[in-house]
Amino acid sequence: MTTIYLVRHAEAEGNLYRIAHGHYNSCITDDRGCRQIRALAERFRDVPVDAVYASDLIRTQLTAGAIYLPKNLPLHLDPGLREIHMGDWEDRT
């Protein structure tokens, strides 16, 4: 049986500043976002994982690092995994 885990990215600047960041390439926040990534790494420490996929945005790649890096796995990037594009609202409050 295959188990699939869906993990949302850690808190990003768009979440903190309430900015629409669908395809906008924002970073993880220094405080809360980094704590969430550390907690994710701890949560998946003993979970067997065969593959990790993320969108090509930095916030998803940084979050996925909590899982794929400790397990020495490659990260498979797929732009099709991005959030929806916000159109004219992209990078706006």
Long-range contacts (C-beta under 8 A, 24 or more apart in sequence): 5-44, 5-47, 5-49, 7-40, 7-63, 7-64, 7-67, 8-63, 9-57, 9-59, 9-60, 9-62, 9-63, 10-34, 10-36, 10-37, 10-40, 10-59, 10-62, 10-63, 11-36, 12-59, 17-93, 18-93, 19-91, 19-92, 19-93, 20-86, 20-89, 20-90, 20-91, 20-92, 20-93, 21-59, 21-83, 21-86, 21-90, 21-91, 22-82, 22-83, 22-84, 22-85, 22-86, 22-90, 23-57, 23-82, 23-83, 23-85, 23-86, 23-90, 24-86, 24-90, 24-91, 25-57, 25-58, 25-59, 26-57, 26-58, 26-59, 27-58, 27-59, 27-62, 28-58, 28-59, 28-62, 28-63, 36-63, 37-62, 37-63, 37-65, 37-66, 38-66, 40-66, 40-67, 41-66, 41-67, 41-70, 44-70, 45-70, 49-73, 51-76, 52-76, 53-77, 53-78, 53-81, 54-78, 54-81, 55-79, 55-80, 55-81, 55-82, 55-83, 56-82, 57-82
